[in-house]
Amino acid sequence: MEIAEFLRTIQSWGKWVDKQRQFYKKNKLLSDRIELLNDIGFEWVSSKVVSWIERFEQLKQYKQVYGNRNVSTLDKNYKELANWVSNQRQLYKKGKLSEDLKNF
């Protein structure tokens, strides 16, 4: 399998997984399919959401310590968090922040 074909396959599977999660969340996934997916250890919560939650928790801790959410990219201890905060702000301004995450 060529690399380009492999990448298309992975992308296709990712879309399918996202659809299953969406159907599940909206109670539109049949119970037998839920059972089959549970049997293979299907993760109902995306790792993207988990890492988002972890960063959000870090931001809450940062605010407790420093009293604000203005994380500087110049502080090497918080560079990843600062980049995440900046990215969230950009997504929000562009109207591209997931509704699930906006309401978190």
Secondary structure, DSSP 8 states (H G I E B T S, - for coil): --HHHHHHHHHHHHHHHHHHHHHHHTT-S-HHHHHHHHHTT--SS-HHHHHHHHHHHHHHHHHHHHSS----TT-GGGHHHHHHHHHHHHHHHTT-S-HHHHT-
